[in-house]
Amino acid sequence: MSSWQGGPSWGPGDNGTPDWAALAEQSAARARRKRWLMIGGGVLATALVGAIVATAVVTTGGGKGDPGNNASKLPAPADLPEDTSAPAPSFSSVAPPPPPDPKEYISSADKDRAPITVDGFFPGEKLAMGDRVHTKGATGSTTDCATGTQGALGAVLNNNGCEQLIRATYRKEGVAVTVGIAVFDTEAQAKKTVDQASGGLASLSGAGVPTFCRGGTVCRRTTNSYGRYAYFTVGGFTDGTRVTTQDKNVFEVGDDLTNFVFRQIRQRGQVQASQAAAEPGS
């Protein structure tokens, strides 16, 4: 009997038994053909992808240079042109001068040129120092410095060239203190006056303050200087009671006035130094 067309091949004798060897050879041949087809397809796909990539590289390269540069690039920051329209900053090699020293402007008449008046040093009708308020009494100013002193202080002021003496009295609860500022041409003259000081300032009564610290009454006196100014106080009780070290209220009023005068003199220097710094060319 002949074999069935398209069916399996039978072995010798055509006894209906399949020729297994022939079938195995046919199956192996088909597997080989399939494998070669797959390999060929992969090679073709790889070739196509490579062609596409090469085309893209050539296209994006801008038609210049080596097409192997992969892609066009933006210029690096260092490649960007610098903006030269703005002027470059310039710095002076000369250091600016230091600000004026306020002390210089109250140490010599050459620089200390602001007016010297009673109201300039003792403004208003009252003086507040913290919670303590002192009422201003009589005031005065003279170019004959000795007339506002007691004992040897007048001669010391005149011998050292005192140009003006201004005084003001303040009172608080039965205590009165007169403060005086002696004006000299230089700081050295004011310091010398303090070193030689003897006697004291004469109290100034009036404007609600009776005569005090006169006729040998024991009172508290102080002497100081700052710049070309020497300043003094004399303080005690308005009823003539002698002052002792236990009378803290007398010391308190006197210290307040001493501190106030020092601040006024220092502020005088600060104001003039600021004005000098603001002047053109200073």
C-alpha positions in Angstrom: 0.0 0.0 0.0 1.4 3.4 -1.0 2.0 6.1 1.8 -0.6 8.8 2.5 0.3 12.0 0.8 1.4 14.7 3.2 1.4 12.1 6.1 4.3 10.5 7.8 6.7 8.3 5.9 6.6 4.6 6.8 9.6 2.4 7.1 10.7 -0.6 5.0 8.3 -3.2 4.2 5.5 -0.7 4.4 4.1 -2.6 7.4 2.4 0.5 8.8 5.2 1.2 11.3 6.5 5.0 11.1 10.1 5.5 10.0 11.1 7.3 13.2 14.6 8.1 12.0 13.3 9.9 8.9 10.8 11.8 11.0 13.5 13.0 13.4 15.7 14.2 10.5 12.8 16.1 9.0 12.1 17.8 12.3 15.7 18.8 12.8 15.8 20.3 9.3 12.7 22.4 10.0 14.2 23.6 13.3 17.4 24.6 11.6 15.5 26.6 8.9 13.5 28.4 11.6 16.7 29.3 13.6 18.4 30.7 10.5 15.3 32.8 9.7 15.3 34.2 13.2 19.0 35.1 13.1 18.6 36.7 9.7 15.6 38.8 10.9 17.7 40.0 13.9 20.6 41.0 11.7 18.2 42.9 9.4 16.5 44.7 12.4 19.9 45.7 13.8 21.0 47.0 10.5 17.8 49.1 10.2 18.2 50.6 13.7 21.8 51.5 13.0 20.8 53.2 9.8 18.2 55.3 11.5 20.6 56.3 14.3 23.3 57.3 11.7 20.7 59.4 9.8 19.7 61.2 13.0 23.3 61.9 13.9 24.0 63.4 10.5 20.8 65.4 10.6 21.2 67.0 14.1 24.8 67.7 13.5 23.9 70.8 11.5 25.9 69.6 8.5 29.1 70.8 10.0 32.1 69.1 11.6 32.3 65.4 12.4 28.9 63.7 12.3 30.2 61.5 15.1 29.7 64.3 17.7 26.3 62.6 18.6 24.2 65.8 18.8 24.2 69.6 18.7 25.1 71.2 22.1 24.2 74.5 23.8 27.3 76.6 24.4 28.8 76.0 27.9 28.6 79.0 30.3 32.2 79.8 29.6 31.4 80.1 25.9 28.7 82.7 26.4 29.7 86.3 25.6 30.3 88.5 28.6 28.1 91.6 29.2 30.6 94.5 28.9 27.9 97.2 28.8 28.0 97.8 32.6 31.0 99.7 34.0 33.3 97.7 36.3 33.2 98.9 39.9 36.2 100.9 41.0 37.6 101.2 44.5 39.8 103.9 45.9 43.1 102.7 47.4 43.0 105.6 49.9 41.4 104.8 53.2 38.7 107.3 54.3 39.7 109.6 57.2 38.5 108.6 60.7 35.5 110.4 62.1 36.3 113.5 64.1 36.9 113.1 67.8 34.3 115.0 69.8 36.8 115.7 72.5 38.9 117.7 70.2 36.0 120.2 69.7 35.8 121.1 73.4 39.5 121.0 74.2 40.6 124.2 72.4 38.9 127.5 71.5 40.3 127.1 68.0 37.7 124.4 67.3 35.1 125.0 70.1 33.3 127.9 68.4 29.7 127.4 69.3 28.1 130.2 71.4 28.6 129.9 75.2 25.4 131.0 77.0 23.6 130.2 80.3 20.6 128.9 78.5 22.7 126.8 76.2 24.2 124.9 79.2 21.1 125.1 81.5 18.0 125.1 79.4 14.4 125.1 80.7 13.0 125.7 84.2 13.5 122.3 85.6 16.1 119.5 85.4 15.0 115.9 85.6 17.6 113.2 86.4 15.8 109.9 86.5 12.9 110.3 88.9 14.4 113.3 90.6 13.3 116.8 89.5 15.3 119.9 90.4 13.8 123.4 90.0 16.1 126.0 88.4 16.6 129.3 90.4 18.8 132.2 89.6 21.4 132.2 86.8 24.3 134.5 85.9 27.3 135.0 83.6 30.4 137.2 83.9 33.8 137.6 82.3 35.2 138.7 85.6 35.5 135.1 86.9 36.7 136.0 90.4 33.4 137.8 91.3 31.6 134.4 91.3 33.9 132.8 93.8 34.9 132.6 97.5 38.4 132.5 99.0 41.4 131.8 96.8 39.5 130.3 93.8 39.0 133.7 92.1 42.8 134.2 91.9 43.4 130.7 90.6 40.8 131.3 87.8 42.3 134.6 86.8 45.9 133.4 86.9 45.0 130.5 84.5 43.2 132.7 82.0 39.5 132.2 82.8 37.5 133.9 80.1 33.9 133.4 81.4 32.1 132.0 84.4 28.5 131.0 84.1 26.4 129.9 87.1 23.0 128.4 87.8 21.3 127.3 91.1 18.9 124.4 91.5 16.8 123.5 94.5 14.9 120.4 95.7 13.2 119.9 99.1 15.2 122.3 101.2 18.5 121.7 99.4 20.1 124.2 97.0 23.2 123.7 94.8 24.9 126.3 92.6 26.9 124.9 89.7 29.5 127.0 87.9 31.4 126.5 84.6 34.7 128.3 84.0 35.7 128.6 80.4 39.4 128.6 79.3 41.2 128.7 76.0 42.8 125.3 76.3 42.3 122.0 78.1 45.7 122.4 79.9 44.5 125.6 81.6 41.4 124.0 82.9 43.3 121.0 84.3 45.8 123.3 86.0 43.0 125.2 87.6 41.6 122.0 89.1 45.0 121.0 90.4 45.4 124.4 92.1 41.9 124.9 93.2 41.4 126.3 96.7 38.4 128.1 98.2 35.2 127.5 96.2 32.4 128.7 94.1 30.1 131.4 95.5 26.4 130.4 95.9 23.9 132.2 93.8 20.6 133.1 95.5 17.4 134.5 94.1 14.4 133.3 92.1 12.9 131.5 95.1 16.2 130.4 96.7 17.3 132.3 99.9 21.0 133.0 100.6 22.8 129.7 101.5 26.3 128.4 102.0 27.6 131.8 103.1 29.1 133.2 106.4 31.1 130.1 107.2 28.3 127.6 106.9 29.7 124.1 106.2 28.6 123.0 102.7 29.7 120.5 100.1 32.0 121.6 97.3 33.2 119.7 94.2 35.8 120.5 91.4 36.1 118.8 88.0 37.2 119.5 84.4 36.5 118.2 81.0 38.1 119.7 77.8 38.7 123.4 78.2 36.0 123.7 80.9 36.4 123.5 84.7 33.2 123.1 86.7 32.4 123.5 90.3 29.5 123.0 92.7 28.6 124.3 96.2 25.5 122.8 97.9 23.8 122.8 101.3 20.6 123.5 103.1 18.5 126.6 102.5 17.9 127.0 106.3 21.7 127.2 107.0 22.1 123.8 108.5 25.6 122.5 108.2 26.2 119.6 105.9 27.6 116.3 107.1 28.6 113.1 105.3 25.3 111.6 106.3 23.2 114.2 104.3 22.7 112.0 101.2 20.1 114.4 99.8 22.7 117.2 99.5 25.2 114.8 97.8 22.5 113.5 95.5 21.5 117.0 94.1 25.2 117.9 93.7 26.0 114.7 91.9 23.1 115.1 89.6 24.3 118.6 88.6 27.9 117.5 88.2 26.8 114.6 85.9 24.5 117.0 83.9 27.2 119.5 83.3 29.6 116.8 82.1 27.0 115.6 79.6 26.3 119.1 78.4 30.0 119.7 77.7 30.4 116.3 76.0 27.3 116.9 73.8 28.7 120.2 72.8 31.7 118.4 71.4 29.6 115.7 69.7 27.4 118.3 67.9 30.4 120.2 66.6 32.2 117.1 65.5 29.1 115.9 63.6 28.8 119.3 61.8 32.4 119.2 60.8 32.0 115.6 59.4 29.1 116.8 57.3 30.9 119.7 55.8 32.1 119.2 52.1 35.8 118.3 51.9 36.0 117.2 55.5 
